[in-house]
Amino acid sequence: MDGEDLGHNRAHLRWFIVDNSLRGFGLGKQLLNSALAFADAQGFVQINLWTFSGLNAARYLY
C-alpha cells in the first residue's frame, strides 16, 4: 500500500515484485495476502490496484 489518499476509504496497491529466482515458492501470494490483511486491519473498504503491461506472471494473483 502506498499511502496515497484515493478518498472514500480506498487503499492504493501499486505493485509488488518478486525476483525471478524466487518465483514458484508462494511468496507473491504471501505478499498479496499480507497487503490485503493490512488493508483490512486499517479498515479500508476497497483496494485499487495500479498495474501495467508486462506483469504476466502476476495475473493469476490478481
N, C-alpha and C positions, 0 to 999 in steps of 0.2 A: 504494500500500500504506500502511496507516495505522499499522502497528507494533503493533496490538493482538495480544496473545498468545491465539490460539484453541486452543492446545495441539496435540499430535500433529503438530507441524511444518507447520501450516496457516497460510497467509498470509490477510490480510483486505483485499480491494479494496472500498472503499466505493462510489466512483463517480468518473467523470471527466466533465468538462463542456467542450464546445466551443461557443463563441459562435455563434449562428445565422449571422452574417455570414461565418464561416469554414468552414461545413459544405460538404461536397462536394469538399474538397481532399485527403481521405485522412488528415486529422490525427487523427481518432478512432482509426482503425486503427493509426496510428503510436504514439499514446499507449498503446493497449492492448498492442501488441507490446512496447513498452518496459517496461511493467509486468510482463508475462509473462517477459521476459528477466531483469528484476531478480529476480523470484521464483525463477527457475531458478538464477541465479547465487548466490542466498542458500541454495539447497538445499531450498527448500520443496517438499513433495510434493503439496500441494493448495492451491487458492486458493478462498476463499469470497467470493462477490460479494454485496454489500449493495446493494440497489436499491429502487426504489419506483415506484408507478404514475405514468405520465405521461412516461416516458423512451422513448417510441415510436421516436424517431429512432435510438436505440442498439440496438434489438432485434436487428438483423441482425449486429451485432458480437458480441453475447453468444452 
